[in-house]
Amino acid sequence: MKSGAIYICFILLLSVSKIFSQDDGYQKYLQEEKKKYEQYVKEEDQKFINYLKEEWRKYQLYKGIKPDEKPKIPDVPVYTIPEGTKPEPKKPVEIKVPEKPANEPEPEEIPENNVPDEPPVVKEPDSPEPETRPSEDQPPVPERKPVREEDKPAPDNPPAPPADPAPDVEPVIREYDNTDQIDFDFYGLKQNYHYDKGMKIQFSGEVNNTSISEYWEKMARTNYSELVKECLEYKKDKGLNDWGYLLHLKGISEKIYPASRTNQYLLTWFLANQSGYKTRIGYTSEKVYLLVPTKNVIYDVIYLNSGDEGVKSFVIDFENLYSEKSGGFYSYKKDFPQAKKYISMDITRRPEFSNTARERNLRFSYEGKNYNLKVKYNQNLVSFYEYYPYTEHTIYFNAEVSSVTEKSLIPALKKIVAGKSKPEAANILIRFVQTAFDYQTDQQQFDREKPLFVEEIIRYPYSDCEDRSIFYAYLVKKILGLDVIGLNYPGHMATAVKFDVNVPGDYINYQGKKFTVCDPTYINAYIGMAMPQFKNSKLENIIEIKEN
């Protein structure tokens, strides 16, 4: 019987067990079925262990996929009109919908420098590796350019003290035998976990297929299921997406193995698979790495082909996502049978981190009237997003926005646009996004490409064209309820909005609907005005944004 069918039958049996709680014969039967399932899992574990002992091979690594490599505009143009007049509509330009490329460009291989086919010898360091994180209680992060003091909010706009902090999570009290516990702080959320002491397997010596399979075998004999169960409950309760869950597991592994990077990665790999997520482990002559198969693109991160259509396995070094890797890379092909899910980078629910609220004043003017908004953001959420892997733009456009930001921003803007037509309201919103934030490219602000989530746009002093497009699309959807798409030009990004009335100006026909170009980076421009240097440029692609 296949694992899925057994599992479904087991769950169905559990769901009706209360009805027959007085039936001792039925209870005995239920226990027997549970034992059968547990025996099946053990057998599947053993098959996987045997596979790990034999089926490792060298893989070709590919350089990280590059996003749009054309530099973004360093200085944005400013539209000017005579004082007290409205812009005169010019002959509109229809932006052409891009054709889908027939084939993806060939990936660029990483030279192997005559590396032999025999797996390299990797030894676990005798002494702890230096910490690369700012605090032992915070999850691992890749290297980055720090935010400069002069880039922090202005002195007349100091961060507010924490507002409405979320209470600490009460630890789940259970009876355990032969267990240890860790107190884990994950972006302000405190959690108490118990784990089987047998899980503290001190991996040492050479890293190879034999030692890794032995590690899995020893770990499979422990009572790991209770820890996995609590972690999955935490993930569901706090709205962690898959990437957040991986970081959570890595943080737990660091608590259990504070001095051993190899042990941390092996335990993260084991727990992720037992949680149902396809992950693999691999190693070079220097380190072990987590392989994360996903249908999403993670830019600038080295990968290998997983063999599944539309899926790449990204080589994850949590301490430095964008690190260079060279030489032979060894791993295996077959997934753990109980792991069925690919890691998704989507954020379909707001992560419910502890609310350490900060406030920022945002000022703008429209038609001679000045506005001042006090907008809040959750610093813990911003810290989580700060090191989020650079992934597909649709994920940023469609990410859920935190309640602390939404409650302080949306009602204030709704009040400003109340009684206005939707085109006029869209003009007010676009002026807000154009002028309430200073412009800098990602390279100038972070020394790397980094699209910003809405909360980060509030937090950081600068934003660029893609950030403003993400922000404007969110406002138009949330306040006006209109459909929006993202327009991705070479070196630039804007938006287009489907109005329910005819609006003059530049536009795009997409899926039989007219979308009016709205560029939140073209300073002081109105809706229907494409930035001059991109009026006749070809779009690279259209970014679809889900409806409210």
For each residue, the residues with C-beta under 8 A, 3 or more apart:
1: 5 6 40
2: 5 6
3: 6 7 40 44 337 338
4: 7 8
5: 1 2 8 9
6: 1 2 3 9 10 36 37 40
7: 3 4 10 11 37
8: 4 5 11 12
9: 5 6 12 13 33
10: 6 7 13 14 33 34 37
11: 7 8 14 15
12: 8 9 15 16
13: 9 10 16 17 30 33
14: 10 11 17 30
15: 11 12
16: 12 13 19 20
17: 13 14 20 21 26 27 30
18: 21
19: 16
20: 16 17 23 26 27
21: 17 18 27
22:
23: 20 26 27
24: 27 28
25: 28 29
26: 17 20 23 29 30
27: 17 20 21 23 24 30 31
28: 24 25 31 32
29: 25 26 32 33
30: 13 14 17 26 27 33 34
31: 27 28 34 35
32: 28 29 35 36
33: 9 10 13 29 30 36 37
34: 10 30 31 37 38
35: 31 32 38 39
36: 6 32 33 39 40
37: 6 7 10 33 34 40 41
38: 34 35 41 42
39: 35 36 42 43
40: 1 3 6 36 37 43 44
41: 37 38 44 45 338
42: 38 39 45 46 220
43: 39 40 46 47
44: 3 40 41 47 48 337 338
45: 41 42 48 49 216 217 220
46: 42 43 49 50
47: 43 44 50 51 337
48: 44 45 51 52 216 334 336 337
49: 45 46 52 53 213 216 217 220
50: 46 47 53 54 213
51: 47 48 54 55 332 334
52: 48 49 55 56 209 212 213 216 332
53: 49 50 209 210 213
54: 50 51 209
55: 51 52 332 333 334
56: 52 119 208 209 330 331 332
57: 330 331 332 333
58: 115 117 119 328 329 330
59: 282 304 329 330 331
60: 109 110 112 304 305 329
61: 109 110 302 303 304 315 325 329
62: 107 108 109 110 302 303 304 305
63: 107 108 109 110 302
64: 298 299 300 301 302 303 322
65: 107 297 298 299 300 303
66: 69 299 300
67: 299 300 390 449
68: 488 490 491 540
69: 66
70: 490 491
71: 74 441 443 491
72: 441 442 464 465 491 492
73: 76 441 465 491 492 533
74: 71 441 444
75: 439
76: 73 439 465 521 522 523 531
77: 522 523 531 532 533
78: 523 524
79: 87 522 523 524 525 526 529
80: 524
81: 85 86 87 524
82: 85
83:
84:
85: 81 82
86: 81
87: 79 81 526 529
88:
89: 92 504 505 528
90:
91:
92: 89 504 505 506 507 528
93: 506 507 530 535 536
94: 506 507 508 509
95: 487 496 506 507 508 517 530 539
96: 508 538 539
97: 508 509 510 539 542
98: 538 539 540 541 542
99:
100:
101: 104
102:
103:
104: 101
105:
106:
107: 62 63 65
108: 62 63
109: 60 61 62 63
110: 60 61 62 63 302 325 326
111: 326
112: 60 115 326 327 328
113: 326 327
114:
115: 58 112 327 328
116: 328
117: 58 328
118:
119: 56 58 208 209 283 328 330
120: 283 284 285 327 328 330
121: 206 207 208 285
122: 206 207 208 262 283 284 285 286 287 288
123: 205 206 207
124: 203 204 205 207 260 262 263
125: 128 129 260 261
126:
127: 259
128: 125 258 259 260
129: 125 259 261
130:
131: 136
132: 140 141 143 319 320
133: 136 138 139 140 141 319
134: 138 141
135: 138
136: 131 133 254 258
137: 184 185
138: 133 134 135 141 185 187 251 383
139: 133 186 187 247 248 250 251 318
140: 132 133 247 250 251 254 318 319
141: 132 133 134 138 144 318 319 386 387
142: 317 318 319 320 321 322 323 387
143: 132 319 320 322
144: 141 386 387 446 447 448
145: 445 446 447 448
146:
147: 151 152 460
148: 151 152
149: 152
150:
151: 147 148 445 460 461 462
152: 147 148 149 461
153: 157 158 159 360 461
154: 157
155: 158
156: 361
157: 153 154 359 360 361
158: 153 155
159: 153 358 359 379
160: 163 357 358 359 376
161:
162: 165 355 356 357
163: 160 355 357 376 404
164: 355 357 404
165: 162 354 355 356
166: 188 189 352 353 354 355
167:
168: 189 190 354
169: 189 190 191 192
170:
171: 191 192
172: 192 230
173:
174: 194 226
175:
176: 179 194 226
177:
178: 196 197 198
179: 176 194 195 196 197
180: 194 195 197 200
181: 192 193 194 195
182: 192 193 195 252 255 256
183: 190 191 192
184: 137 190 191 192 193 251 252 255
185: 137 138 188 189 190 191
186: 139 189 191 247 248 251 353
187: 138 139 351 353 354 380 381 383 384
188: 166 185 353 354 355 356 380
189: 166 168 169 185 186 238 352 353 354
190: 168 169 183 184 185
191: 169 171 183 184 185 186 234
192: 169 171 172 181 182 183 184
193: 181 182 184 227 230 231 252
194: 174 176 179 180 181 226 227 230
195: 179 180 181 182 199 224 226 227 256
196: 178 179 199 222 223 224 226 227
197: 178 179 180 200
198: 178 201 218 221 222 223
199: 195 196 219 222 224 227 256 267
200: 180 197 256 257
201: 198 215 218 219 263
202: 260 263
203: 124 211 215 260 262 263 266
204: 124
205: 123 124 211
206: 121 122 123 211
207: 121 122 123 124 211 212 262 283 288
208: 56 119 121 122 211 212
209: 52 53 54 56 119 212 213 330 332
210: 53 213 214
211: 203 205 206 207 208 214 215
212: 52 207 208 209 215 216 266 281
213: 49 50 52 53 209 210 216 217
214: 210 211 217 218
215: 201 203 211 212 218 219 266 270
216: 45 48 49 52 212 213 219 220 270
217: 45 49 213 214 220 221
218: 198 201 214 215 221 222
219: 199 201 215 216 222 224 267 270
220: 42 45 49 216 217 224
221: 198 217 218
222: 196 198 199 218 219
223: 196 198 226
224: 195 196 199 219 220 227 228 270 271 274
225: 228 229 274
226: 174 176 194 195 196 223 229 230
227: 193 194 195 196 199 224 230 231 252 271
228: 224 225 231 232 271 274 275
229: 225 226 232 233
230: 172 193 194 226 227 233 234
231: 193 227 228 234 235 245 248 249 252 271 275
232: 228 229 235 236 275
233: 229 230 236 237
234: 191 230 231 237 238 240 248
235: 231 232 238 240 244 245 248
236: 232 233 239
237: 233 234 352
238: 189 234 235 351 352 353
239: 236 349 350 351 352
240: 234 235 244 245 248 351
241: 244 245 344 345 346 347 348 349 351
242: 245 246 277 341 343 344 345
243: 246 247 343 345 388 389
244: 235 240 241 247 248 351 384
245: 231 235 240 241 242 248 249 272 275 277
246: 242 243 249 250 268 272 277 279 290 292 316 343
247: 139 140 186 243 244 250 251 318
248: 139 186 231 234 235 240 244 245 251 252
249: 231 245 246 252 253 267 268 271 272 275
250: 139 140 246 247 253 254 264 265 268 318
251: 138 139 140 184 186 247 248 254 255
252: 182 184 193 227 231 248 249 255 256 267 271
253: 249 250 256 257 263 264 265 267 268 271
254: 136 140 250 251 257 258 264
255: 182 184 251 252 258
256: 182 195 199 200 252 253 263 267
257: 200 253 254 260 263 264 267
258: 128 136 254 255
259: 127 128 129
260: 124 125 128 202 203 257 263 264
261: 125 129 264 265 287 288
262: 122 124 203 207 265 266 287 288
263: 124 201 202 203 253 256 257 260 266 267
264: 250 253 254 257 260 261 267 268
265: 250 253 261 262 268 269 281 288 289 290
266: 203 212 215 262 263 269 270 281 288
267: 199 219 249 252 253 256 257 263 264 270 271
268: 246 249 250 253 264 265 271 272 279 290
269: 265 266 272 273 279 280 281 290
270: 215 216 219 224 266 267 273 274
271: 224 227 228 231 249 252 253 267 268 274 275
272: 245 246 249 268 269 275 277 279 290 339
273: 269 270 276 277 278 279 336 338 339
274: 224 225 228 270 271 338
275: 228 231 232 245 249 271 272
276: 273 338 339 340 341
277: 242 245 246 272 273 339 341 342 343
278: 273 293 335 336 339 340 341 342 343
279: 246 268 269 272 273 290 291 292 293 339 343
280: 269 290 291 293 313 331 332 335
281: 212 265 266 269 288 289 290 291 331
282: 59 288 289 291 315 329 330 331
283: 119 120 122 207 287 288 289 329 330 331
284: 120 122 287 289 325 326 327 328 329 330
285: 120 121 122 327 328
286: 122 327
287: 122 261 262 283 284 317
288: 122 207 261 262 265 266 281 282 283
289: 265 281 282 283 284 315 316 317 325
290: 246 265 268 269 272 279 280 281 315 316 318
291: 279 280 281 282 304 306 313 314 315 316 331
292: 246 279 298 313 314 316 343
293: 278 279 280 306 308 311 312 313 314 342 343
294: 298 311 312 314 342 343 344 345
295: 310 311 342 344
296: 344 345 346 391 392 395
297: 65 312 391 392
298: 64 65 292 294 301 303 314 345 389 390 391
299: 64 65 66 67 389 390 391 449
300: 64 65 66 67 321 322 390 449
301: 64 298 314 315 316 321 322 389
302: 61 62 63 64 110 314 315 324 325
303: 61 62 64 65 298 312 313 314 315
304: 59 60 61 62 291 312 313 315 329 331
305: 60 62 312 313
306: 291 293 311 312 313
307: 311 333
308: 293 311
309:
310: 295
311: 293 294 295 306 307 308 342
312: 293 294 297 303 304 305 306
313: 280 291 292 293 303 304 305 306
314: 291 292 293 294 298 301 302 303
315: 61 282 289 290 291 301 302 303 304 325 329
316: 246 289 290 291 292 301 321
317: 142 287 289 320 321 323 325
318: 139 140 141 142 247 250 290 321
319: 132 133 140 141 142 143 323
320: 132 142 143 317 323
321: 142 300 301 316 317 318 387 389
322: 64 142 143 300 301 448
323: 142 317 319 320
324: 302
325: 61 110 284 289 302 315 317 329
326: 110 111 112 113 284
327: 112 113 115 120 284 285 286
328: 58 112 115 116 117 119 120 284 285
329: 58 59 60 61 282 283 284 304 315 325
330: 56 57 58 59 119 120 209 282 283 284
331: 56 57 59 280 281 282 283 291 304
332: 51 52 55 56 57 209 280
333: 55 57 307
334: 48 51 55
335: 278 280 339
336: 48 273 278 339
337: 3 44 47 48
338: 3 41 44 273 274 276
339: 272 273 276 277 278 279 335 336
340: 276 278
341: 242 276 277 278
342: 277 278 293 294 295 311
343: 242 243 246 277 278 279 292 293 294
344: 241 242 294 295 296
345: 241 242 243 294 296 298 389 391 392 395
346: 241 296 395 398
347: 241 350 351 395 398 399 400 453
348: 241 398 400
349: 239 241 400
350: 239 347 400 401 402 403
351: 187 238 239 240 241 244 347 381 384
352: 166 189 237 238 239
353: 166 186 187 188 189 238 378 380 381 384
354: 165 166 168 187 188 189 380
355: 162 163 164 165 166 188 378 380 404
356: 162 165 188 378 379 380
357: 160 162 163 164 376 377 378 379 404
358: 159 160 376 377 378 379 459
359: 157 159 160 374 375 376 408
360: 153 157 374 375 376 377 458 459
361: 156 157 372 373 374 375
362: 372 373 374 375 432 436 437 458
363: 370 371 372 373 436
364: 370 371 431 432 434 435 436
365: 368 369 370 371 431 435
366: 369 371 427 428 431 432
367:
368: 365
369: 365 366
370: 363 364 365
371: 363 364 365 366 416 432
372: 361 362 363
373: 361 362 363 409 412 413 436
374: 359 360 361 362 408 412
375: 359 360 361 362 405 408 409 412 458
376: 160 163 357 358 359 360 404 405 407 408 458
377: 357 358 360 381 382 402 404 405 455 458 459
378: 353 355 356 357 358 381 382 402 404 405 455
379: 159 356 357 358 382 383 459
380: 187 188 353 354 355 356 383 384
381: 187 351 353 377 378 384 385 402 455
382: 377 378 379 385 386 455 456 459
383: 138 187 379 380 386
384: 187 244 351 353 380 381 387 388
385: 381 382 388 452 453 455 456
386: 141 144 382 383 456
387: 141 142 144 321 384
388: 243 384 385 391 453
389: 243 298 299 301 321 345
390: 67 298 299 300 448 449 450 451
391: 296 297 298 299 345 388 395
392: 296 297 345 395
393: 396 397 451 466 470 486 488 493 543
394: 397 398 486 543 544 545
395: 296 345 346 347 391 392 398 399
396: 393 399 451 452 453 466 470
397: 393 394 469 470 473 474 486 543 545
398: 346 347 348 394 395 545 546
399: 347 395 396 453 454
400: 347 348 349 350
401: 350 405 406 454 455 474 478
402: 350 377 378 381 405 406 455
403: 350 406 407
404: 163 164 355 357 376 377 378 407 408
405: 375 376 377 378 401 402 408 409 454 455 458
406: 401 402 403 409 410 478
407: 376 403 404 410 411
408: 359 374 375 376 404 405 411 412
409: 373 375 405 406 412 413 458
410: 406 407 413 414 478 479
411: 407 408 414 415
412: 373 374 375 408 409 415 416
413: 373 409 410 416 417 429 432 475 479
414: 410 411 417 418 479
415: 411 412 418
416: 371 412 413 428
417: 413 414 420 424 425 428 429 479 480
418: 414 415
419:
420: 417 424 425 428
421: 424 425 501
422: 425 426 480 482 499 500 501
423: 426 427 499 501 503 527
424: 417 420 421 427 428
425: 417 420 421 422 428 429 479 480
426: 422 423 429 430 476 480 482 497 499 518 527
427: 366 423 424 430 431 526 527
428: 366 416 417 420 424 425 431 432
429: 413 417 425 426 432 433 472 475 476 479 480
430: 426 427 433 434 472 518 519 520 525 526 527
431: 364 365 366 427 428 434 435 524
432: 362 364 366 371 413 428 429 435 436 475
433: 429 430 436 437 468 471 472 475 520
434: 364 430 431 468 520 521 522 523 524 525
435: 364 365 431 432 523 524
436: 362 363 364 373 432 433
437: 362 433 457 461 462 463 468
438: 461 462 463
439: 75 76 462 463 464 521
440: 444 445 462 463 464
441: 71 72 73 74 444 445 464
442: 72 445 446 448 449 450 451 464
443: 71 446 447 448 449
444: 74 440 441 462
445: 145 151 440 441 442 450 460 461 462 464
446: 144 145 442 443 449 450
447: 144 145 443
448: 144 145 322 390 442 443
449: 67 299 300 390 442 443 446
450: 390 442 445 446
451: 390 393 396 442 466 467 470
452: 385 396 456 457 460 463 466 467 470
453: 347 385 388 396 399 456 457 470
454: 399 401 405 457 458 470 471 474
455: 377 378 381 382 385 401 402 405 458 459
456: 382 385 386 452 453 459 460 467
457: 437 452 453 454 460 463 467 468 470 471
458: 360 362 375 376 377 405 409 454 455
459: 358 360 377 379 382 455 456
460: 147 151 445 452 456 457 463
461: 151 152 153 437 438 445
462: 151 437 438 439 440 444 445
463: 437 438 439 440 452 457 460 467 468 471
464: 72 439 440 441 442 445 467 468 521
465: 72 73 76 468 469 492 493 494 520 521
466: 393 396 451 452 469 470 493
467: 451 452 456 457 463 464 470 471
468: 433 434 437 457 463 464 465 471 472 520 521
469: 397 465 466 472 473 486 487 493 494 495 520 521
470: 393 396 397 451 452 453 454 457 466 467 473 474 486
471: 433 454 457 463 467 468 474 475 520
472: 429 430 433 468 469 475 476 484 495 518 520
473: 397 469 470 476 477 484 486 495 545
474: 397 401 454 470 471 477 478
475: 413 429 432 433 471 472 478 479 480
476: 426 429 472 473 479 480 482 484 495 497 518
477: 473 474 480 481 482 483 484 545 547 548
478: 401 406 410 474 475 481 548
479: 410 413 414 417 425 429 475 476
480: 417 422 425 426 429 475 476 477
481: 477 478 548
482: 422 426 476 477 497 498 499 500
483: 477 497 498 513 515 545 547
484: 472 473 476 477 495 496 497 498 515 545
485: 495 496 508 510 515 542 543 544 545
486: 393 394 397 469 470 473 493 494 495 542 543 544 545
487: 95 469 493 494 495 496 508 517 539 542 543
488: 68 393 493 539 540 541 542 543
489: 492 493 494 534 537 538 539 540
490: 68 70 537 538 540
491: 68 70 71 72 73
492: 72 73 465 489 521 531 534 537
493: 393 465 466 469 486 487 488 489 521
494: 465 469 486 487 489 517 518 519 520 521 522 530 531 534
495: 469 472 473 476 484 485 486 487 517 518 519 520
496: 95 484 485 487 507 508 510 515 516 517 518
497: 426 476 482 483 484 515 516 518 527
498: 482 483 484 513 514 515 516
499: 422 423 426 482 502 503 516
500: 422 482
501: 421 422 423
502: 499
503: 423 499 507 516 527 528
504: 89 92 528
505: 89 92 516 517 526 527 528 529
506: 92 93 94 95 516 517 528 529 530 535
507: 92 93 94 95 496 503 514 515 516 517 528
508: 94 95 96 97 485 487 496 514 515 517 539
509: 94 97 512 513 514 515
510: 97 485 496 513 515 542
511:
512: 509
513: 483 498 509 510
514: 498 507 508 509
515: 483 484 485 496 497 498 507 508 509 510
516: 496 497 498 499 503 505 506 507 527 528
517: 95 487 494 495 496 505 506 507 508 527 528 529 530
518: 426 430 472 476 494 495 496 497 527 528
519: 430 494 495 522 525 529 530 531
520: 430 433 434 465 468 469 471 472 494 495
521: 76 434 439 464 465 468 469 492 493 494 531
522: 76 77 79 434 494 519 525 529 530 531
523: 76 77 78 79 434 435
524: 78 79 80 81 431 434 435
525: 79 430 434 519 522 529 531
526: 79 87 427 430 505 529
527: 423 426 427 430 497 503 505 516 517 518
528: 89 92 503 504 505 506 507 516 517 518
529: 79 87 505 506 517 519 522 525 526
530: 93 95 494 506 517 519 522 534 535
531: 76 77 492 494 519 521 522 525 534 535
532: 77 535
533: 73 77 537
534: 489 492 494 530 531 537
535: 93 506 530 531 532
536: 93
537: 489 490 492 533 534
538: 96 98 489 490
539: 95 96 97 98 487 488 489 508 542
540: 68 98 488 489 490
541: 98 488
542: 97 98 485 486 487 488 510 539
543: 393 394 397 485 486 487 488
544: 394 485 486
545: 394 397 398 473 477 483 484 485 486
546: 398
547: 477 483
548: 477 478 481
